[in-house]
Amino acid sequence: MGQFIISNIETKNDPEKIELTIVPELSEAPQTTEDLLKRLAEIRMYIQETSEGIKKLQASLDEEPKYKVLQISKNVLKTYQAEADLLTAEIKTAALAEYKKTLQKPTILGLAVRINKILKYNLESVTAWAKDNAKVLFKFDVGEFEKMAQKIDVPGVERKDDPTITIASDLSEYLK
């Protein structure tokens, strides 16, 4: 089955008319890299046409009264959400200030203070301690090792070329 592509939208004379183009399926698998590039160029063209069609369709919907009401409703919802976020921040700030002042947890329904433990330490001293007492905490960093091994010779490491392919974004030559 082919894919649907919105290629033409008429909005002035007949706002209900939407023309869809079906991308033809391949009758057989492409045989060469050039055949594949040609197909990729076609698909990219269909992507562009579909994107343009969607933009036109969106523009025609923007003029519909129901759509305008929907947009206004979404904006009202955003306003309510922004106010709720602001109120949440204000409540948290006030409740935290009150807790720090009294060290009493609030008794207001729907409001709680959670006490989290945080650690403060000198990284050098705890690293020295961990090397002696918790060696399991130190892990081999493969990513950093590979960066270093790209630059210097490391015993047991062999460097090999790994070719990758890039495809140009402009394949219009294949559409001719």
Sequence and secondary structure as in RCSB ss.txt:
>XXXX:A:sequence
MGQFIISNIETKNDPEKIELTIVPELSEAPQTTEDLLKRLAEIRMYIQETSEGIKKLQASLDEEPKYKVLQISKN
VLKTYQAEADLLTAEIKTAALAEYKKTLQKPTILGLAVRINKILKYNLESVTAWAKDNAKVLFKFDVGEFEKMAQ
KIDVPGVERKDDPTITIASDLSEYLK
>XXXX:A:secstr
  EEEEEEE  SS TT EEEEEE   SS   SHHHHHHHHHHHHHHHHHHHHHHHHHHHHHHTSHHHHHHHHHHH
HHHHHHHHHHHHHHHHHHHHHHHHHHH     STT            HHHHHHHHHHH GGG    HHHHHHHHH
HS  TT            S  GGGG 
